[in-house]
Amino acid sequence: MTRQSVNRKASLTLIVLILAFVSCKKDRELSFCEGITPEGKGVNCGTVFSTGDLTAVIKTRQPFSSKTLELKVFGQKDGLKKNIETSTLPVNEGDNFTVTDLSFYNPGKYTVQISDQEKIITSSDIIISDDN
């Protein structure tokens, strides 16, 4: 094989890998925000917040396949996750957007997980500090 042929194969392989990575992007999203606008956009979203109340914004590419979602909050400490809260979120089947209020009054690292009846839809980590 010529050097040009090897470079072309390497370039094609790289392009295929990039396309595969982009197409495997999560099709669901969970954001933590200080609130939402009337249009449903998150306000001051992020992953690090002070203790208090937040809004979880769940927006998916695919519609919800059930009338409820399950929200689980896991506390993380010393590399271990412990389920500290589980709640049921009513949603309109077929919609792809919902919000819910969350309260975090203890500093630490948490994972919030959203599931439907079949599988985990999305999860995201959040850090809560006691800085005001």
Sequence and secondary structure as in RCSB ss.txt:
>XXXX:A:sequence
MTRQSVNRKASLTLIVLILAFVSCKKDRELSFCEGITPEGKGVNCGTVFSTGDLTAVIKTRQPFSSKTLELKVFG
QKDGLKKNIETSTLPVNEGDNFTVTDLSFYNPGKYTVQISDQEKIITSSDIIISDDN
>XXXX:A:secstr
  HHHHHHHHHHHHHHHHHHHHHTS SEEEEEESEE TTS EES BSEEESEEEEEEEEESS  SSSEEEEEEEE
EETTEEEEEEEEEEE  TT  EEEEEEEE S EEEEEEEE SSSEEEEEEEEEE   
